[in-house]
């Protein structure tokens, strides 16, 4: 059974503590990207580099989105909690 998509106005923003953790994760992702570039230049070619590039792109997108906007990307909005209605 398919659910209707969740929009940003239906979910709460990520709290500052978790946004800070996303910033740390983005920093680690950028270090991994630098390591991948270094390995690409200095090591013999390996197809496993493509797996590393895919992981870096996805994790960088998710952590950057959480850090800078306060919301996960649209495909992960269902993981947010609902907005508190007072």
Buried (B, 14 or more C-beta within 10 A) or exposed (E): EEEEEBEBEEBEBBEEEEBEBBBEBBEEBBEBBEEBEEBEEEEEEEEEBEEBBEBBEEBBEBBBBBBEEBBBEEEEBEEBEEEEEE
